Amino acid sequence: MVILKSFSGILNIIGQILAFLTIIMLGLIYLNDALPVKFLPEDFYNTLVSIKEYAVIITITVCGFAFACKRSLIIFIPFCILAICALACYSITLFG
């Protein structure tokens, strides 16, 4: 049984946009670290670094939901549980 197949198109678009923005963010962070002259303001750089992990996790989760929506409940439900656990565990290690 395929669930939420029409919703996967929206998730695909959102995932592609998030992936594009995440790669730009990671490129800016790593380029700023690699160059001897820092071109990003320190406050902006610190903000990018602090949201880096969440951006990667959210991007992967949205792309995974787009994949899982086209599949059966046997794939969708475990993926949802694992995605929630991953985000919750990361939040606990970050804030806990």
N, C-alpha and C positions, 0 to 999 in steps of 0.2 A: 504494500500500500504506500503510495507516494503521498507525502504530506507537504503542504505549503509550497508547491512547485512554483506557483506564480510569485510568491514572496521571495524566492531565490534570485529572481532578476533584480529586484531592488537591493538585496543584500550584495549581489555581485557588483553593482555600481558603487555602493557605499564602500565595499571592500577595496575596490580598485582605487578610489579616491584616497582612502586611508593609507593604502600601500604607497601610493605616490607621495603623499605628505610625510609619511614615516621615513621613506628613503631620503627625501630632501633634508629632514631633520637630522637623521643619522649622518648624512654627508656633511652637514654644517658642523656638527659636533666633532666628528673625526678629523675634518680638515682644520678646524680651529686648534685641535690638540696637536696635529702634526706640524703645523707651521710655527716657525720661531716667533712670528709677529701675530698676536691675537687680534682678529678682526671683528669678533663679536663682543659687544659690551658684556661685562661680567654678570650683571643681573639677568640679561637675556640668556646667556650661556647656562647659568645655574638653573634657570627655569626649564630650558630644553633638556638638560641632564636629568632633572627631577621627574619629567614626564616621559622620559625615554622608554622605560620598562613597560609602563602602562600602555603607551602607544603601540609597542610591539605586541603585547598580549591582546589588546583589543583588536588590532588589525588581523591577527591570526584567528581570533575567535569569530570575527565577522565573516572572514573567508571560509572558515570551517562550517559555520551555520549555513552559508550559501550552498556548500557541498552537501551537508546533511539534510537540508530541506528537500533535496531532489531524491533522497533515498528513503528507505523504509524506517519505521519506528524503531527497529532493532539497531539502527545506526544513530538515529536522531536523539533518542533518549539518553543513551550512554554518553554521547558527545556533550549534550547539555549538562549532564551531571559533572563530567570531567572539566568542562569549561568553567563552571561555577566554582568547583573545588580549586582549580588553578588560580583563579582570580582571588578567591578568599584566602588561600594559603599565602599568596604573594602579599596581600594586604596585611596579614597577620605578621609576616616576617618584616615588613616595612615599618609598620606602626606598633608592633607588639613588643 
